[in-house]
Amino acid sequence: MSLDSKPDNLAILRPAPRIISREEHIISRANISESALKVLYRLSNAGFQAYLVGGSVRDLLLGREPKDFDVATNAHPEQIRELFRNSRLIGRRFRLAHVRYGREIIEVSTFRAAHLDAEDAAGESLEGRIIRDNVYGSIDDDVWRRDLSVNALFYNIKDFSVVDYVGGMQDILAGRIRMVGDPVKRYIEDPVRMLRAVRFATKLGFRIDHDTEKPLQEYAHLLQEIPSARLFEECLKLFLGGYALQSFEQLRHYGLFGQLFPQTEAVLATQEGGFPHTLLMHALDNTDKRLAEDKPVTPGFIIAALLWTPMKELAQDYVAQGQTEHDALNLAGDVVVSRQIATTAMPRRFTQFARDVWKMQPRLTRLAGKRPQRLAVHPKFRAAYDFLILRGQAGEDVEELVKWWTDFQVEHKDLMESVQVRKPANRSQGHKNRRRPRKPK
């Protein structure tokens, strides 16, 4: 056990870490990004501690290829900035550095510590939620701030050992997701940890430890206090990580899905196993297959599937009140999207994509004259057609319509190929002001 001195004469007994030597693990520098190694060695040579940390260590121990590499150090952000001219400091809640090598970014963070004295008490809200996290510490402090034990392992570039304070290595070997510390306290500090527990359990094929799992349903409501923009980022990781269908099922199992998509959950709760559930399962399964085949996926299509039934039911109510189908569809789309973005702040380009797909569904039923030819060259035609297929797979009476449009595309092959030729120019034009999202861990 180690004894750490803290402000106000507070002493905390902490277990000494287990040092797993190079001979005892499978991590090789040959599998670590050259850019990450440059960062680690430059920090170490400058006299700072430097560790590979988080998901990259976990994935290397599992024999997987990490998507990105994060580094932890006792160097402060300004010192990191001085060492790396190719870096920039980001973040408000916690300052960290992004070191860029070409298209690769290595994230470098300073060891964090808990808010223990009165001056730093403002780092938490009255309910115990972390609102500011800019207190620096040592590796002994930092490890206890991390959420999951499998993500709390440190690879030491000095001797190539793995430093394990929290039993993360055992959890990896056991296929177990476990929260570091008391799960209830950690969920209150940051409710997003509940989503992360589910996401990593699904992604890794691990089971959630009993003590970590037990509070999930009881504390799911805390997600309502999280900024909507942050929840949307978590939704992207959940549904665009290649495990969308499993994530959806687990989120519903633990009562978390309804906190993210309350309108959809309300429909699913009354029509369990029916059309809405089936359509969503097909949409999410198709998303996973496209990602596995390295095909492009847009969040807008998933949003269209997630909110289709709430929108459709509301539109039917408006029609019953005397509105035209066109006006009812537009108004219902506006209302449903407005309600949703109060929970998850979806960018307009994604919600507009979903609305376009919805509005094209009735247009797909109008087959007279030249309407099909004009519709087929619409930029969202392919997405609308794919959505029509989903509706048929889910049991809607649109099978004949799907067959008609499938045959139409075969018969008008030249027309459809001309649309495909024009797409790259449109795509690049719309991409100018977009930021490249960070890959889910």
Summary of the structure (lengths in Angstrom):
residues: 441
radius of gyration: 25.0
end to end distance: 32.1
largest distance: 84.1
contacts: 1354
relative contact order: 0.07
helix: 57%
strand: 12%
